[in-house]
Amino acid sequence: MVWDPLRKKDVALTPEEGVRQWFIGVLHDQCGIPFHMMRSEVAFDFGQEVGAIAGTSRKRYRADIVVYDRQLKPLLSVECKRPEVAINASVAEQAMMYNHVLNVRWLVLTNGKTTYVYKRNGQSFSPCPTIPSYEEMMAD
């Protein structure tokens, strides 16, 4: 078990949870993001209402970590994977699909070994060499 400071409870320490907890620490300690401006395992729906369009349905997803700006709008989304899972196009597609709902300015993909940071420029995302501070994220 490991303490999740965002959910304020002990959670099972799976390999993915270990990456999630490590990155919560990075966001807090290195980027200066207050714990109260982050949430883990953020649930949201994606897709059409059942029956709205033939063959489509609404599905429930969970973003690993979401950081909010001071107006409580999603600012950054983090997709965490187990260390043995490669950060590839499939992981990027998952994060981009989530972004259709979250509409963040920053995306992070990490498995604890490899971390990619992206900043939204219009309708697309560009790679960034490092993750900015909380203040820098909100200023951009």
The first five atom37 places (N, CA, C, CB, O) and aatype in JSON, in Angstrom:
{
  "aatype": [12, 19, 17, 3, 14, 10, 1, 11, 11, 3, 19, 0, 10, 16, 14, 6, 6, 7, 19, 1, 5, 17, 13, 9, 7, 19, 10, 8, 3, 5, 4, 7, 9, 14, 13, 8, 12, 12, 1, 15, 6, 19, 0, 13, 3, 13, 7, 5, 6, 19, 7, 0, 9, 0, 7, 16, 15, 1, 11, 1, 18, 1, 0, 3, 9, 19, 19, 18, 3, 1, 5, 10, 11, 14, 10, 10, 15, 19, 6, 4, 11, 1, 14, 6, 19, 0, 9, 2, 0, 15, 19, 0, 6, 5, 0, 12, 12, 18, 2, 8, 19, 10, 2, 19, 1, 17, 10, 19, 10, 16, 2, 7, 11, 16, 16, 18, 19, 18, 11, 1, 2, 7, 5, 15, 13, 15, 14, 4, 14, 16, 9, 14, 15, 18, 6, 6, 12, 12, 0, 3],
  "atom_mask": [
    [1, 1, 1, 1, 1],
    [1, 1, 1, 1, 1],
    [1, 1, 1, 1, 1],
    [1, 1, 1, 1, 1],
    [1, 1, 1, 1, 1],
    [1, 1, 1, 1, 1],
    [1, 1, 1, 1, 1],
    [1, 1, 1, 1, 1],
    [1, 1, 1, 1, 1],
    [1, 1, 1, 1, 1],
    [1, 1, 1, 1, 1],
    [1, 1, 1, 1, 1],
    [1, 1, 1, 1, 1],
    [1, 1, 1, 1, 1],
    [1, 1, 1, 1, 1],
    [1, 1, 1, 1, 1],
    [1, 1, 1, 1, 1],
    [1, 1, 1, 0, 1],
    [1, 1, 1, 1, 1],
    [1, 1, 1, 1, 1],
    [1, 1, 1, 1, 1],
    [1, 1, 1, 1, 1],
    [1, 1, 1, 1, 1],
    [1, 1, 1, 1, 1],
    [1, 1, 1, 0, 1],
    [1, 1, 1, 1, 1],
    [1, 1, 1, 1, 1],
    [1, 1, 1, 1, 1],
    [1, 1, 1, 1, 1],
    [1, 1, 1, 1, 1],
    [1, 1, 1, 1, 1],
    [1, 1, 1, 0, 1],
    [1, 1, 1, 1, 1],
    [1, 1, 1, 1, 1],
    [1, 1, 1, 1, 1],
    [1, 1, 1, 1, 1],
    [1, 1, 1, 1, 1],
    [1, 1, 1, 1, 1],
    [1, 1, 1, 1, 1],
    [1, 1, 1, 1, 1],
    [1, 1, 1, 1, 1],
    [1, 1, 1, 1, 1],
    [1, 1, 1, 1, 1],
    [1, 1, 1, 1, 1],
    [1, 1, 1, 1, 1],
    [1, 1, 1, 1, 1],
    [1, 1, 1, 0, 1],
    [1, 1, 1, 1, 1],
    [1, 1, 1, 1, 1],
    [1, 1, 1, 1, 1],
    [1, 1, 1, 0, 1],
    [1, 1, 1, 1, 1],
    [1, 1, 1, 1, 1],
    [1, 1, 1, 1, 1],
    [1, 1, 1, 0, 1],
    [1, 1, 1, 1, 1],
    [1, 1, 1, 1, 1],
    [1, 1, 1, 1, 1],
    [1, 1, 1, 1, 1],
    [1, 1, 1, 1, 1],
    [1, 1, 1, 1, 1],
    [1, 1, 1, 1, 1],
    [1, 1, 1, 1, 1],
    [1, 1, 1, 1, 1],
    [1, 1, 1, 1, 1],
    [1, 1, 1, 1, 1],
    [1, 1, 1, 1, 1],
    [1, 1, 1, 1, 1],
    [1, 1, 1, 1, 1],
    [1, 1, 1, 1, 1],
    [1, 1, 1, 1, 1],
    [1, 1, 1, 1, 1],
    [1, 1, 1, 1, 1],
    [1, 1, 1, 1, 1],
    [1, 1, 1, 1, 1],
    [1, 1, 1, 1, 1],
    [1, 1, 1, 1, 1],
    [1, 1, 1, 1, 1],
    [1, 1, 1, 1, 1],
    [1, 1, 1, 1, 1],
    [1, 1, 1, 1, 1],
    [1, 1, 1, 1, 1],
    [1, 1, 1, 1, 1],
    [1, 1, 1, 1, 1],
    [1, 1, 1, 1, 1],
    [1, 1, 1, 1, 1],
    [1, 1, 1, 1, 1],
    [1, 1, 1, 1, 1],
    [1, 1, 1, 1, 1],
    [1, 1, 1, 1, 1],
    [1, 1, 1, 1, 1],
    [1, 1, 1, 1, 1],
    [1, 1, 1, 1, 1],
    [1, 1, 1, 1, 1],
    [1, 1, 1, 1, 1],
    [1, 1, 1, 1, 1],
    [1, 1, 1, 1, 1],
    [1, 1, 1, 1, 1],
    [1, 1, 1, 1, 1],
    [1, 1, 1, 1, 1],
    [1, 1, 1, 1, 1],
    [1, 1, 1, 1, 1],
    [1, 1, 1, 1, 1],
    [1, 1, 1, 1, 1],
    [1, 1, 1, 1, 1],
    [1, 1, 1, 1, 1],
    [1, 1, 1, 1, 1],
    [1, 1, 1, 1, 1],
    [1, 1, 1, 1, 1],
    [1, 1, 1, 1, 1],
    [1, 1, 1, 1, 1],
    [1, 1, 1, 0, 1],
    [1, 1, 1, 1, 1],
    [1, 1, 1, 1, 1],
    [1, 1, 1, 1, 1],
    [1, 1, 1, 1, 1],
    [1, 1, 1, 1, 1],
    [1, 1, 1, 1, 1],
    [1, 1, 1, 1, 1],
    [1, 1, 1, 1, 1],
    [1, 1, 1, 1, 1],
    [1, 1, 1, 0, 1],
    [1, 1, 1, 1, 1],
    [1, 1, 1, 1, 1],
    [1, 1, 1, 1, 1],
    [1, 1, 1, 1, 1],
    [1, 1, 1, 1, 1],
    [1, 1, 1, 1, 1],
    [1, 1, 1, 1, 1],
    [1, 1, 1, 1, 1],
    [1, 1, 1, 1, 1],
    [1, 1, 1, 1, 1],
    [1, 1, 1, 1, 1],
    [1, 1, 1, 1, 1],
    [1, 1, 1, 1, 1],
    [1, 1, 1, 1, 1],
    [1, 1, 1, 1, 1],
    [1, 1, 1, 1, 1],
    [1, 1, 1, 1, 1],
    [1, 1, 1, 1, 1]
  ],
  "atom_positions": [
    [[0.85, -1.19, 0.0], [0.0, 0.0, 0.0], [0.89, 1.25, 0.0], [-0.96, 0.0, 1.23], [2.02, 1.23, 0.49]],
    [[0.35, 2.32, -0.56], [1.06, 3.6, -0.59], [0.03, 4.71, -0.36], [1.82, 3.8, -1.96], [-1.12, 4.61, -0.79]],
    [[0.46, 5.77, 0.32], [-0.41, 6.9, 0.6], [-0.53, 7.78, -0.65], [0.12, 7.72, 1.81], [0.48, 8.21, -1.2]],
    [[-1.75, 8.03, -1.08], [-1.99, 8.95, -2.19], [-2.41, 10.29, -1.59], [-3.09, 8.39, -3.18], [-3.51, 10.4, -1.05]],
    [[-1.55, 11.32, -1.69], [-1.89, 12.61, -1.08], [-3.04, 13.32, -1.78], [-0.68, 13.49, -1.09], [-3.61, 14.27, -1.23]],
    [[-3.4, 12.89, -2.98], [-4.5, 13.53, -3.7], [-5.85, 12.9, -3.31], [-4.28, 13.42, -5.21], [-6.83, 13.6, -3.11]],
    [[-5.87, 11.57, -3.23], [-7.1, 10.88, -2.82], [-7.21, 10.8, -1.3], [-7.15, 9.47, -3.42], [-8.25, 10.43, -0.76]],
    [[-6.12, 11.15, -0.62], [-6.05, 11.15, 0.85], [-6.42, 9.79, 1.44], [-6.97, 12.24, 1.41], [-7.23, 9.68, 2.36]],
    [[-5.79, 8.75, 0.87], [-6.0, 7.4, 1.39], [-4.9, 6.49, 0.88], [-7.4, 6.85, 0.98], [-4.21, 6.81, -0.08]],
    [[-4.75, 5.36, 1.55], [-3.82, 4.33, 1.09], [-4.43, 3.62, -0.11], [-3.47, 3.33, 2.23], [-5.62, 3.3, -0.11]],
    [[-3.6, 3.36, -1.11], [-4.04, 2.64, -2.31], [-3.04, 1.52, -2.58], [-4.16, 3.59, -3.54], [-1.89, 1.58, -2.14]],
    [[-3.48, 0.5, -3.31], [-2.61, -0.63, -3.63], [-1.43, -0.15, -4.47], [-3.4, -1.73, -4.39], [-1.61, 0.6, -5.43]],
    [[-0.24, -0.57, -4.11], [0.97, -0.16, -4.81], [1.24, -1.09, -6.0], [2.18, -0.14, -3.85], [2.09, -1.98, -5.92]],
    [[0.51, -0.88, -7.08], [0.76, -1.59, -8.33], [1.92, -0.88, -9.05], [-0.53, -1.64, -9.23], [2.28, 0.23, -8.68]],
    [[2.49, -1.5, -10.06], [3.56, -0.81, -10.8], [3.11, 0.54, -11.38], [4.06, -1.7, -11.93], [3.85, 1.52, -11.32]],
    [[1.9, 0.6, -11.94], [1.39, 1.87, -12.47], [1.16, 2.88, -11.36], [0.08, 1.65, -13.26], [1.44, 4.07, -11.52]],
    [[0.65, 2.42, -10.22], [0.43, 3.35, -9.09], [1.75, 3.91, -8.59], [-0.31, 2.63, -7.93], [1.82, 5.07, -8.19]],
    [[2.81, 3.09, -8.62], [4.12, 3.59, -8.22], [4.58, 4.73, -9.12], [0.0, 0.0, 0.0], [5.14, 5.72, -8.64]],
    [[4.34, 4.6, -10.43], [4.68, 5.67, -11.37], [3.82, 6.9, -11.1], [4.49, 5.2, -12.84], [4.32, 8.02, -11.09]],
    [[2.53, 6.69, -10.87], [1.62, 7.81, -10.6], [2.06, 8.57, -9.35], [0.17, 7.3, -10.42], [2.1, 9.8, -9.36]],
    [[2.38, 7.85, -8.27], [2.79, 8.52, -7.03], [4.13, 9.24, -7.19], [2.87, 7.51, -5.9], [4.32, 10.32, -6.64]],
    [[5.05, 8.63, -7.94], [6.33, 9.29, -8.21], [6.08, 10.6, -8.95], [7.26, 8.37, -9.05], [6.68, 11.63, -8.61]],
    [[5.19, 10.58, -9.97], [4.99, 11.78, -10.76], [4.19, 12.85, -10.0], [4.28, 11.44, -12.05], [4.39, 14.04, -10.24]],
    [[3.32, 12.45, -9.11], [2.65, 13.43, -8.23], [3.73, 14.17, -7.44], [1.63, 12.73, -7.26], [3.65, 15.39, -7.28]],
    [[4.73, 13.44, -6.96], [5.84, 14.07, -6.25], [6.63, 15.03, -7.13], [0.0, 0.0, 0.0], [7.0, 16.11, -6.69]],
    [[6.88, 14.65, -8.39], [7.58, 15.53, -9.33], [6.78, 16.82, -9.52], [7.8, 14.82, -10.7], [7.34, 17.91, -9.46]],
    [[5.48, 16.68, -9.76], [4.64, 17.86, -9.99], [4.64, 18.78, -8.77], [3.21, 17.44, -10.32], [4.69, 20.0, -8.91]],
    [[4.58, 18.2, -7.59], [4.55, 19.0, -6.37], [5.93, 19.58, -6.05], [4.05, 18.15, -5.19], [6.06, 20.79, -5.85]],
    [[6.94, 18.73, -5.99], [8.27, 19.14, -5.52], [9.05, 19.95, -6.56], [9.08, 17.92, -5.14], [9.7, 20.94, -6.2]],
    [[9.0, 19.56, -7.82], [9.81, 20.22, -8.84], [9.06, 21.32, -9.59], [10.31, 19.21, -9.82], [9.67, 22.3, -10.03]],
    [[7.75, 21.16, -9.74], [6.97, 22.14, -10.51], [6.2, 23.11, -9.63], [6.01, 21.43, -11.43], [5.63, 24.09, -10.13]],
    [[6.18, 22.85, -8.33], [5.5, 23.76, -7.41], [3.99, 23.72, -7.48], [0.0, 0.0, 0.0], [3.32, 24.7, -7.15]],
    [[3.44, 22.59, -7.89], [1.98, 22.48, -7.98], [1.43, 22.04, -6.63], [1.55, 21.48, -9.1], [1.8, 20.99, -6.12]],
    [[0.55, 22.86, -6.04], [-0.04, 22.48, -4.76], [-0.87, 21.19, -4.9], [-0.92, 23.63, -4.2], [-1.53, 20.98, -5.91]],
    [[-0.84, 20.35, -3.88], [-1.62, 19.12, -3.92], [-3.1, 19.4, -4.19], [-1.47, 18.35, -2.61], [-3.76, 18.63, -4.89]],
    [[-3.62, 20.5, -3.64], [-5.05, 20.77, -3.79], [-5.42, 21.21, -5.21], [-5.49, 21.83, -2.8], [-6.6, 21.39, -5.51]],
    [[-4.43, 21.4, -6.09], [-4.71, 21.75, -7.48], [-4.51, 20.55, -8.41], [-3.81, 22.91, -7.93], [-4.49, 20.71, -9.64]],
    [[-4.37, 19.36, -7.82], [-4.22, 18.12, -8.59], [-5.26, 17.11, -8.12], [-2.78, 17.54, -8.44], [-5.7, 17.13, -6.97]],
    [[-5.63, 16.23, -9.05], [-6.46, 15.08, -8.7], [-5.93, 13.86, -9.44], [-7.96, 15.33, -9.06], [-5.4, 13.97, -10.55]],
    [[-6.07, 12.7, -8.82], [-5.68, 11.46, -9.48], [-6.92, 10.63, -9.76], [-4.66, 10.66, -8.63], [-7.93, 10.73, -9.06]],
    [[-6.82, 9.79, -10.79], [-7.93, 8.92, -11.19], [-9.21, 9.73, -11.43], [-8.17, 7.85, -10.1], [-10.26, 9.44, -10.86]],
    [[-9.11, 10.74, -12.29], [-10.23, 11.64, -12.59], [-11.15, 10.96, -13.61], [-9.72, 13.01, -13.14], [-10.75, 10.71, -14.74]],
    [[-12.38, 10.67, -13.19], [-13.35, 9.98, -14.05], [-14.08, 10.98, -14.95], [-14.37, 9.19, -13.2], [-14.42, 12.09, -14.53]],
    [[-14.3, 10.56, -16.2], [-15.09, 11.36, -17.14], [-15.67, 10.44, -18.19], [-14.22, 12.49, -17.79], [-15.21, 9.31, -18.37]],
    [[-16.68, 10.93, -18.89], [-17.33, 10.16, -19.95], [-16.83, 10.66, -21.29], [-18.86, 10.27, -19.86], [-16.54, 11.84, -21.47]],
    [[-16.74, 9.73, -22.25], [-16.33, 10.07, -23.61], [-17.25, 9.34, -24.57], [-14.83, 9.7, -23.86], [-17.48, 8.14, -24.41]],
    [[-17.75, 10.03, -25.55], [-18.6, 9.42, -26.57], [-20.0, 9.97, -26.55], [0.0, 0.0, 0.0], [-20.31, 10.91, -25.82]],
    [[-20.83, 9.39, -27.35], [-22.22, 9.82, -27.49], [-23.1, 9.16, -26.44], [-22.74, 9.51, -28.91], [-22.77, 8.1, -25.91]],
    [[-24.22, 9.81, -26.16], [-25.23, 9.19, -25.3], [-25.7, 7.9, -25.95], [-26.43, 10.16, -25.04], [-25.82, 7.82, -27.17]],
    [[-25.97, 6.88, -25.15], [-26.46, 5.61, -25.66], [-27.76, 5.88, -26.44], [-26.69, 4.58, -24.5], [-28.68, 6.51, -25.92]],
    [[-27.81, 5.39, -27.66], [-29.01, 5.54, -28.48], [-29.04, 6.84, -29.27], [0.0, 0.0, 0.0], [-29.92, 7.0, -30.12]],
    [[-28.14, 7.77, -29.02], [-28.16, 9.05, -29.73], [-27.83, 8.85, -31.21], [-27.16, 10.04, -29.1], [-28.46, 9.45, -32.08]],
    [[-26.85, 8.02, -31.48], [-26.46, 7.68, -32.84], [-26.28, 6.17, -32.86], [-25.15, 8.44, -33.29], [-25.63, 5.6, -31.99]],
    [[-26.85, 5.53, -33.84], [-26.76, 4.07, -33.92], [-25.3, 3.6, -33.83], [-27.39, 3.56, -35.23], [-24.44, 4.1, -34.55]],
    [[-25.05, 2.66, -32.94], [-23.74, 2.07, -32.82], [-22.76, 2.83, -31.94], [0.0, 0.0, 0.0], [-21.61, 2.4, -31.81]],
    [[-23.18, 3.92, -31.34], [-22.27, 4.66, -30.48], [-22.74, 4.57, -29.03], [-22.17, 6.14, -30.92], [-23.93, 4.35, -28.77]],
    [[-21.84, 4.74, -28.13], [-22.2, 4.72, -26.72], [-21.24, 5.59, -25.94], [-22.2, 3.28, -26.16], [-20.16, 5.95, -26.41]],
    [[-21.64, 5.92, -24.75], [-20.83, 6.73, -23.86], [-20.0, 5.77, -23.01], [-21.72, 7.68, -22.96], [-20.53, 4.78, -22.5]],
    [[-18.71, 6.05, -22.86], [-17.85, 5.17, -22.09], [-17.14, 5.97, -21.01], [-16.82, 4.47, -23.0], [-16.82, 7.14, -21.21]],
    [[-16.91, 5.34, -19.87], [-16.27, 5.97, -18.72], [-14.77, 5.71, -18.78], [-16.86, 5.43, -17.39], [-14.34, 4.58, -18.99]],
    [[-13.98, 6.78, -18.6], [-12.52, 6.71, -18.57], [-12.0, 7.37, -17.31], [-11.91, 7.37, -19.83], [-12.74, 8.03, -16.59]],
    [[-10.72, 7.17, -17.05], [-10.06, 7.81, -15.91], [-8.71, 8.36, -16.34], [-9.9, 6.82, -14.73], [-7.87, 7.63, -16.86]],
    [[-8.51, 9.64, -16.13], [-7.2, 10.25, -16.35], [-6.36, 10.0, -15.11], [-7.32, 11.8, -16.67], [-6.86, 10.13, -13.99]],
    [[-5.1, 9.65, -15.29], [-4.25, 9.32, -14.15], [-4.04, 10.51, -13.21], [-2.9, 8.82, -14.64], [-4.24, 10.38, -12.0]],
    [[-3.64, 11.65, -13.76], [-3.44, 12.86, -12.96], [-3.94, 14.04, -13.79], [-1.92, 13.05, -12.53], [-3.63, 14.14, -14.98]],
    [[-4.69, 14.92, -13.17], [-5.1, 16.17, -13.81], [-4.7, 17.31, -12.88], [-6.65, 16.2, -14.11], [-4.97, 17.28, -11.68]],
    [[-4.05, 18.33, -13.46], [-3.68, 19.54, -12.75], [-4.63, 20.63, -13.2], [-2.17, 19.95, -13.01], [-4.95, 20.74, -14.39]],
    [[-5.1, 21.44, -12.25], [-6.07, 22.5, -12.54], [-5.43, 23.87, -12.37], [-7.3, 22.37, -11.62], [-4.53, 24.06, -11.56]],
    [[-5.93, 24.83, -13.16], [-5.48, 26.21, -12.98], [-6.28, 26.85, -11.85], [-5.63, 27.03, -14.31], [-7.09, 26.18, -11.21]],
    [[-6.07, 28.11, -11.6], [-6.74, 28.77, -10.47], [-8.23, 28.97, -10.69], [-6.09, 30.11, -10.21], [-8.96, 29.26, -9.74]],
    [[-8.69, 28.82, -11.91], [-10.13, 28.87, -12.2], [-10.74, 27.47, -12.2], [-10.38, 29.57, -13.57], [-11.9, 27.28, -12.57]],
    [[-9.94, 26.49, -11.78], [-10.32, 25.08, -11.68], [-10.64, 24.45, -13.03], [-11.51, 24.94, -10.77], [-11.45, 23.52, -13.12]],
    [[-10.0, 24.95, -14.09], [-10.1, 24.34, -15.4], [-8.9, 23.42, -15.57], [-10.16, 25.42, -16.54], [-7.8, 23.76, -15.14]],
    [[-9.09, 22.25, -16.2], [-7.95, 21.36, -16.43], [-6.85, 22.06, -17.22], [-8.4, 20.1, -17.19], [-7.1, 22.69, -18.25]],
    [[-5.63, 21.95, -16.72], [-4.46, 22.61, -17.3], [-3.48, 21.6, -17.89], [-3.76, 23.47, -16.24], [-2.92, 21.82, -18.96]],
    [[-3.28, 20.49, -17.17], [-2.32, 19.47, -17.56], [-2.9, 18.11, -17.26], [-0.96, 19.67, -16.82], [-3.55, 17.91, -16.23]],
    [[-2.67, 17.17, -18.16], [-3.11, 15.79, -17.96], [-1.89, 14.89, -18.06], [-4.2, 15.38, -19.0], [-1.05, 15.07, -18.94]],
    [[-1.79, 13.92, -17.16], [-0.67, 12.98, -17.15], [-1.21, 11.57, -17.36], [0.14, 13.08, -15.82], [-2.11, 11.13, -16.64]],
    [[-0.65, 10.89, -18.33], [-0.97, 9.48, -18.55], [0.21, 8.66, -18.07], [-1.29, 9.19, -20.06], [1.32, 8.78, -18.59]],
    [[-0.03, 7.82, -17.05], [1.01, 7.0, -16.45], [0.85, 5.55, -16.89], [0.96, 7.1, -14.9], [-0.26, 5.03, -16.99]],
    [[1.96, 4.92, -17.16], [2.0, 3.5, -17.52], [3.0, 2.79, -16.62], [2.36, 3.3, -19.01], [3.88, 3.42, -16.04]],
    [[2.86, 1.47, -16.52], [3.84, 0.66, -15.79], [5.2, 0.84, -16.44], [3.42, -0.84, -15.78], [5.28, 1.11, -17.64]],
    [[6.29, 0.69, -15.67], [7.63, 0.9, -16.24], [7.94, 0.04, -17.47], [8.65, 0.63, -15.2], [8.71, 0.46, -18.33]],
    [[7.38, -1.16, -17.56], [7.69, -2.02, -18.7], [6.85, -1.71, -19.94], [7.48, -3.46, -18.31], [7.08, -2.32, -20.99]],
    [[5.9, -0.79, -19.85], [5.08, -0.4, -21.0], [5.76, 0.74, -21.74], [3.64, 0.01, -20.55], [6.05, 1.79, -21.15]],
    [[6.01, 0.54, -23.02], [6.65, 1.57, -23.84], [5.71, 2.75, -24.04], [7.09, 1.0, -25.2], [4.5, 2.58, -24.21]],
    [[6.28, 3.94, -24.02], [5.51, 5.14, -24.34], [5.55, 5.27, -25.87], [6.08, 6.45, -23.6], [6.55, 5.72, -26.44]],
    [[4.46, 4.87, -26.5], [4.43, 4.81, -27.96], [3.19, 5.54, -28.5], [4.44, 3.34, -28.44], [2.51, 6.25, -27.76]],
    [[2.92, 5.35, -29.78], [1.79, 6.03, -30.43], [0.46, 5.67, -29.79], [1.75, 5.7, -31.92], [-0.44, 6.51, -29.7]],
    [[0.31, 4.44, -29.33], [-0.93, 4.01, -28.69], [-1.19, 4.79, -27.4], [-0.89, 2.51, -28.39], [-2.32, 5.2, -27.13]],
    [[-0.15, 5.0, -26.61], [-0.28, 5.78, -25.37], [-0.61, 7.23, -25.7], [1.03, 5.69, -24.52], [-1.44, 7.85, -25.04]],
    [[0.05, 7.78, -26.72], [-0.23, 9.15, -27.14], [-1.67, 9.29, -27.63], [0.75, 9.58, -28.25], [-2.33, 10.28, -27.33]],
    [[-2.15, 8.31, -28.38], [-3.54, 8.34, -28.86], [-4.53, 8.32, -27.7], [-3.81, 7.15, -29.8], [-5.54, 9.02, -27.72]],
    [[-4.24, 7.52, -26.68], [-5.1, 7.47, -25.5], [-5.16, 8.84, -24.83], [-4.59, 6.4, -24.49], [-6.24, 9.32, -24.49]],
    [[-4.01, 9.46, -24.65], [-3.97, 10.79, -24.01], [-4.7, 11.82, -24.86], [-2.52, 11.23, -23.78], [-5.39, 12.68, -24.32]],
    [[-4.54, 11.75, -26.17], [-5.22, 12.7, -27.05], [-6.73, 12.49, -27.03], [-4.69, 12.57, -28.49], [-7.49, 13.46, -27.1]],
    [[-7.17, 11.25, -26.94], [-8.6, 10.98, -26.84], [-9.15, 11.6, -25.56], [-8.88, 9.44, -26.87], [-10.21, 12.24, -25.58]],
    [[-8.45, 11.43, -24.43], [-8.87, 12.02, -23.18], [-8.92, 13.54, -23.3], [-7.92, 11.61, -22.04], [-9.78, 14.19, -22.7]],
    [[-8.0, 14.1, -24.08], [-7.94, 15.54, -24.21], [-9.15, 16.11, -24.94], [-6.68, 15.94, -24.93], [-9.44, 17.3, -24.8]],
    [[-9.87, 15.31, -25.72], [-11.1, 15.79, -26.35], [-12.11, 16.22, -25.29], [-11.71, 14.7, -27.25], [-12.94, 17.09, -25.53]],
    [[-12.03, 15.61, -24.12], [-12.92, 15.96, -23.01], [-12.25, 16.98, -22.09], [-13.31, 14.69, -22.21], [-12.88, 17.96, -21.7]],
    [[-10.99, 16.75, -21.74], [-10.31, 17.59, -20.75], [-9.86, 18.94, -21.3], [-9.11, 16.85, -20.2], [-9.88, 19.94, -20.58]],
    [[-9.46, 18.99, -22.57], [-9.05, 20.22, -23.23], [-7.93, 20.95, -22.47], [-10.23, 21.14, -23.39], [-8.07, 22.12, -22.12]],
    [[-6.84, 20.24, -22.2], [-5.72, 20.8, -21.45], [-4.73, 21.52, -22.38], [-5.0, 19.7, -20.67], [-4.76, 21.33, -23.59]],
    [[-3.86, 22.33, -21.79], [-2.78, 23.0, -22.53], [-1.51, 22.17, -22.52], [-2.51, 24.38, -21.95], [-0.64, 22.35, -23.38]],
    [[-1.37, 21.27, -21.55], [-0.15, 20.48, -21.38], [-0.51, 19.01, -21.25], [0.65, 20.95, -20.14], [-1.49, 18.66, -20.59]],
    [[0.28, 18.13, -21.89], [0.13, 16.68, -21.79], [1.46, 16.08, -21.39], [-0.38, 16.06, -23.13], [2.52, 16.5, -21.87]],
    [[1.41, 15.1, -20.5], [2.61, 14.36, -20.1], [2.31, 12.88, -20.23], [3.06, 14.73, -18.64], [1.25, 12.41, -19.81]],
    [[3.25, 12.15, -20.81], [3.18, 10.69, -20.92], [4.41, 10.15, -20.21], [3.12, 10.21, -22.44], [5.53, 10.57, -20.51]],
    [[4.22, 9.22, -19.27], [5.38, 8.69, -18.54], [5.16, 7.24, -18.12], [5.66, 9.55, -17.3], [4.05, 6.8, -17.86]],
    [[6.27, 6.52, -18.07], [6.27, 5.17, -17.49], [7.28, 5.11, -16.33], [6.62, 4.1, -18.58], [7.62, 4.03, -15.85]],
    [[7.74, 6.28, -15.89], [8.72, 6.34, -14.81], [10.15, 6.28, -15.3], [0.0, 0.0, 0.0], [11.07, 6.72, -14.6]],
    [[10.37, 5.74, -16.49], [11.7, 5.68, -17.09], [11.83, 6.74, -18.18], [11.98, 4.26, -17.67], [12.84, 7.42, -18.31]],
    [[10.77, 6.86, -18.97], [10.72, 7.8, -20.08], [9.52, 8.72, -19.87], [10.62, 7.06, -21.46], [8.42, 8.26, -19.57]],
    [[9.76, 10.02, -20.02], [8.69, 11.0, -19.84], [8.72, 11.96, -21.02], [8.84, 11.77, -18.49], [9.77, 12.5, -21.38]],
    [[7.55, 12.16, -21.62], [7.39, 13.11, -22.72], [6.44, 14.21, -22.28], [6.88, 12.41, -24.01], [5.4, 13.93, -21.68]],
    [[6.8, 15.45, -22.58], [5.99, 16.61, -22.22], [5.59, 17.31, -23.52], [6.77, 17.59, -21.26], [6.43, 17.5, -24.4]],
    [[4.32, 17.68, -23.63], [3.8, 18.35, -24.82], [3.01, 19.58, -24.42], [2.93, 17.39, -25.65], [2.31, 19.59, -23.4]],
    [[3.13, 20.62, -25.23], [2.37, 21.86, -25.04], [1.46, 22.05, -26.24], [3.33, 23.1, -24.85], [1.87, 21.86, -27.38]],
    [[0.21, 22.44, -25.97], [-0.74, 22.67, -27.06], [-0.41, 23.99, -27.75], [-2.19, 22.68, -26.53], [-0.22, 25.02, -27.11]],
    [[-0.36, 23.92, -29.06], [-0.2, 25.1, -29.92], [-1.37, 25.08, -30.89], [1.2, 25.1, -30.67], [-1.32, 24.38, -31.91]],
    [[-2.42, 25.83, -30.59], [-3.62, 25.78, -31.42], [-4.31, 24.45, -31.22], [0.0, 0.0, 0.0], [-4.72, 24.11, -30.11]],
    [[-4.45, 23.69, -32.31], [-5.13, 22.39, -32.25], [-4.17, 21.21, -32.13], [-6.0, 22.21, -33.47], [-4.61, 20.06, -32.03]],
    [[-2.86, 21.47, -32.15], [-1.89, 20.39, -32.07], [-0.99, 20.56, -30.85], [-1.04, 20.32, -33.35], [-1.0, 21.6, -30.19]],
    [[-0.21, 19.53, -30.56], [0.72, 19.54, -29.44], [2.15, 19.44, -29.96], [0.42, 18.38, -28.45], [2.43, 18.7, -30.9]],
    [[3.05, 20.21, -29.34], [4.46, 20.18, -29.69], [5.26, 19.68, -28.5], [4.95, 21.58, -30.12], [4.93, 19.99, -27.35]],
    [[6.33, 18.9, -28.76], [7.16, 18.42, -27.65], [7.89, 19.56, -26.94], [8.18, 17.4, -28.17], [8.26, 20.56, -27.56]],
    [[8.07, 19.39, -25.65], [8.83, 20.35, -24.82], [9.98, 19.58, -24.16], [7.9, 21.04, -23.74], [9.82, 18.41, -23.82]],
    [[11.12, 20.23, -23.99], [12.26, 19.53, -23.4], [12.1, 19.24, -21.91], [13.51, 20.34, -23.61], [12.66, 18.26, -21.41]],
    [[11.34, 20.05, -21.2], [11.14, 19.86, -19.75], [9.73, 20.25, -19.38], [12.16, 20.68, -18.93], [9.03, 20.92, -20.14]],
    [[9.32, 19.83, -18.22], [8.03, 20.24, -17.71], [8.2, 21.58, -17.0], [7.42, 19.15, -16.75], [9.09, 21.72, -16.16]],
    [[7.37, 22.56, -17.31], [7.53, 23.88, -16.71], [6.99, 23.92, -15.28], [6.82, 24.93, -17.57], [6.32, 23.0, -14.82]],
    [[7.29, 25.01, -14.61], [6.72, 25.22, -13.28], [5.23, 25.51, -13.43], [7.45, 26.38, -12.54], [4.74, 25.81, -14.52]],
    [[4.51, 25.42, -12.32], [3.08, 25.71, -12.31], [2.81, 27.12, -12.81], [2.51, 25.53, -10.89], [1.9, 27.33, -13.61]],
    [[3.59, 28.08, -12.36], [3.4, 29.48, -12.79], [3.65, 29.62, -14.29], [4.35, 30.42, -12.01], [2.91, 30.33, -14.97]],
    [[4.68, 28.94, -14.81], [4.96, 29.0, -16.25], [3.86, 28.36, -17.06], [6.28, 28.31, -16.56], [3.51, 28.85, -18.13]],
    [[3.3, 27.25, -16.56], [2.19, 26.6, -17.25], [1.01, 27.55, -17.4], [1.76, 25.33, -16.51], [0.4, 27.62, -18.47]],
    [[0.7, 28.25, -16.35], [-0.46, 29.14, -16.4], [-0.19, 30.4, -17.2], [-0.89, 29.51, -14.99], [-1.13, 31.0, -17.72]],
    [[1.06, 30.82, -17.31], [1.4, 32.03, -18.05], [1.35, 31.8, -19.55], [2.78, 32.53, -17.65], [1.08, 32.72, -20.31]],
    [[1.6, 30.56, -19.98], [1.59, 30.25, -21.43], [0.19, 30.16, -21.97], [2.32, 28.95, -21.72], [0.01, 29.91, -23.16]]
  ]
}
